[in-house]
Amino acid sequence: MDPETKQALDAMAAKLDAIYVSTEKTRKYFQWTMYITIALVVLPLIGLVFAIPVFLNSYVGQIQNLSV
């Protein structure tokens, strides 16, 4: 293999390694974004599924006590 070809292949390998590192950083960034989205949006919605009925029962119970 001539030196120019070997040098070109080495340069391409270095660029591929840099692309891989950048891609992994981006993947981790998106993964943490997904985790934070789940923690800040989905979990509170699940909590509201349980909190709203309790609130409504308390609210309706107070209204019924006023009308009696």
CYANA upper distance limits for C-alpha pairs under 8 A (distance plus 0.5 A):
  1 MET  CA      5 THR  CA      7.16
  1 MET  CA      6 LYS  CA      7.13
  2 ASP  CA      6 LYS  CA      6.91
  3 PRO  CA      7 GLN  CA      6.48
  4 GLU  CA      8 ALA  CA      6.62
  5 THR  CA      9 LEU  CA      6.62
  6 LYS  CA     10 ASP  CA      6.62
  7 GLN  CA     11 ALA  CA      6.67
  8 ALA  CA     12 MET  CA      6.68
  9 LEU  CA     13 ALA  CA      6.57
 10 ASP  CA     14 ALA  CA      6.72
 11 ALA  CA     15 LYS  CA      6.78
 12 MET  CA     16 LEU  CA      6.59
 13 ALA  CA     17 ASP  CA      6.69
 14 ALA  CA     18 ALA  CA      6.81
 15 LYS  CA     19 ILE  CA      6.66
 16 LEU  CA     20 TYR  CA      6.62
 17 ASP  CA     21 VAL  CA      6.79
 18 ALA  CA     22 SER  CA      6.71
 19 ILE  CA     23 THR  CA      6.52
 20 TYR  CA     24 GLU  CA      6.66
 21 VAL  CA     25 LYS  CA      6.80
 22 SER  CA     26 THR  CA      6.75
 23 THR  CA     27 ARG  CA      6.59
 24 GLU  CA     28 LYS  CA      6.67
 25 LYS  CA     29 TYR  CA      6.66
 26 THR  CA     30 PHE  CA      6.76
 27 ARG  CA     31 GLN  CA      6.60
 28 LYS  CA     32 TRP  CA      6.66
 29 TYR  CA     33 THR  CA      6.67
 30 PHE  CA     34 MET  CA      6.68
 31 GLN  CA     35 TYR  CA      6.87
 32 TRP  CA     36 ILE  CA      6.61
 33 THR  CA     37 THR  CA      6.56
 34 MET  CA     38 ILE  CA      6.68
 35 TYR  CA     39 ALA  CA      6.69
 36 ILE  CA     40 LEU  CA      6.51
 37 THR  CA     41 VAL  CA      6.18
 37 THR  CA     42 VAL  CA      7.78
 38 ILE  CA     42 VAL  CA      5.40
 38 ILE  CA     43 LEU  CA      6.89
 39 ALA  CA     43 LEU  CA      6.01
 39 ALA  CA     44 PRO  CA      8.15
 40 LEU  CA     44 PRO  CA      7.14
 41 VAL  CA     45 LEU  CA      6.92
 42 VAL  CA     46 ILE  CA      6.82
 43 LEU  CA     47 GLY  CA      6.74
 44 PRO  CA     48 LEU  CA      6.65
 45 LEU  CA     49 VAL  CA      6.97
 46 ILE  CA     50 PHE  CA      7.60
 47 GLY  CA     51 ALA  CA      6.67
 48 LEU  CA     52 ILE  CA      6.12
 49 VAL  CA     53 PRO  CA      7.82
 50 PHE  CA     54 VAL  CA      7.47
 51 ALA  CA     55 PHE  CA      6.70
 52 ILE  CA     56 LEU  CA      6.55
 53 PRO  CA     57 ASN  CA      6.57
 54 VAL  CA     58 SER  CA      6.76
 55 PHE  CA     59 TYR  CA      6.55
 56 LEU  CA     60 VAL  CA      6.37
 57 ASN  CA     61 GLY  CA      6.38
 58 SER  CA     62 GLN  CA      6.82
 59 TYR  CA     63 ILE  CA      6.88
 60 VAL  CA     64 GLN  CA      6.63
 61 GLY  CA     65 ASN  CA      6.77
 62 GLN  CA     66 LEU  CA      6.91
 63 ILE  CA     67 SER  CA      7.01
 64 GLN  CA     68 VAL  CA      6.91
